[in-house]
Amino acid sequence: MQMSALKEKVLIAQRNELTEHLIYKKLALIVKDEEHHAILEGISGEELRHYEFFKTITNEDCRPDNLKVFIYVFISRIFGLNFGLRLMENGEDLAQGAYDKLKEASPKIEAIIGDEEKHEAELIGLINEERLKYVSSIVLGLNDALVELTGALAGFTLALQNTKLIAIIGLITGIAASMSMAASEYLSTKHEETDKAPLKACVYTGITYIGTVIFLILPYLFFKNIFVCLGITVTNALLLILIFTFYTSVAKGLKFKKRFLEMAGISLGIAVINFFIGFAIRKIFGVEV
């Protein structure tokens, strides 16, 4: 590789290290938890040492990517440290395949980058946030609301064929189911050996459930065509599955594709079954609304 091209790649690595040093430093100043503060300070110092090492190769100073600093600090504050930091690590500008080329500049680079990745993965994994502790309760509320209500709305759509009536029945059904699900989560958590507070788990489940219900029935309040409403509702369900699966996959370091396809397949499958059940009930009982 030509020296100019190699130096350019080292400068990119150097800028990344400085940028991430500032991200971790800013987050360390924001967090209230002392353990989190110590973790972020440790990573920040590690990044700064790597920046200084790359500087000995390039003999140049560089400016951080302030836009990247702002974006990842903002994301981490809104969606949590685990999500923001893992998202940043997943989006590294330097791909693993480029590391071998950087070894031409110094054989120490491979060891430094390897140590950095291992160290950061270990430290980020130590960050224990409340929102991740209760993610199972949120998943419970979201999954049940998506599966039950998407299916119910599909059945109501063919059986009733009146958007306002479908919305009202869907809302009543959803509210009743959310309270039932929240109560079940409270009792379940209370009898489990876990550090989750039963009341908090109950609230997370209930709020997630009722929020999902409202989001799914909205089309029936604004449109008259039942099939347009059902189509938008199914799209909304897929959007919720996509967003939440992406969030949990990144924050907890899980595989996204498998989780998304599984959750989407169950929700849509039950919706299709209930759609035809609604059609059959309308024909058998001669429902006319």
Phi, psi and omega in degrees: 000138179296148184300322181295319180291320179296317180298323180298319179292322177294322178296324177297315178298318180297317180293321177300316181296319179293318180298314181289329174302316181290323179299309180296323180295317180294320179293324179298328180283339184272318188293148180264332181292127184295322179295316178299319179300315181295320179299312182293323176297320180296316179294320180301315178296322178298316180296321180294322177295322177293321177300315181296324179294312179298328179295328178292338179275315184275336186057033180224149168272158175218162181263145178287163174275092185295330177295317178296320178301312181299314184298311185285330174293318179296312180299318181294324179289323183279314188254000177105153182297314182302313182295310183298315183287321177292323177298320179295316180295325179290337184255028180305135179293329179270112178285156181302326182294342182273348185295320181300324180291327180289338180297341177295332180283322178195134179294344181286342186297318181300315180295320181295314181293321178297316178296321181297314182296316180294315182296314182293320179298319179293316182291316180297323179295338180281343182289115184248105183258148181299320183297331177280330178298324183259014183296329178295325178290322177293317178299319179301312180295317181293311182301311182295319180295317180295312183292309185289311187283323177299317177295316181297316180296323177297318178292316179299323184302314181280328183283321187257320178055036176221111190298318180295317180295319178298317180297316182295311180295320179298319180293315179299313179300316182294317180296315179298316181293325181294319178293320178296315181294320179297318179296320179296321179293323178299311181293320180296313181294324182297330183258005177265156173271088184214160178268008177282141175279126183306318182294318178295317179299319179298315181294316179302315181295312183297315181295318178298318182297308184292326176296319178294319179301310181299317180297322183285328182272351182308316180303327182288346178268344185245343183237157182260328182285120186296327182283328173296316179300314181295320179298317179293320179299316178296319178297317177299319179297315179296323179296316178298317179298317180299310183296311185288323178296320178297316181299308183293326180295317180288311185296326183252005177067040182253168178284128185281310190301311182298316181295319180295311182297321179296311182292317180294319180297318179295313182297313182290323179299314179292325177298316179297316180300314181291330177301313181286330174296318178298319178297316181295317180298319180298320182286317183294316184264358178061044181290128177228112182244000000 
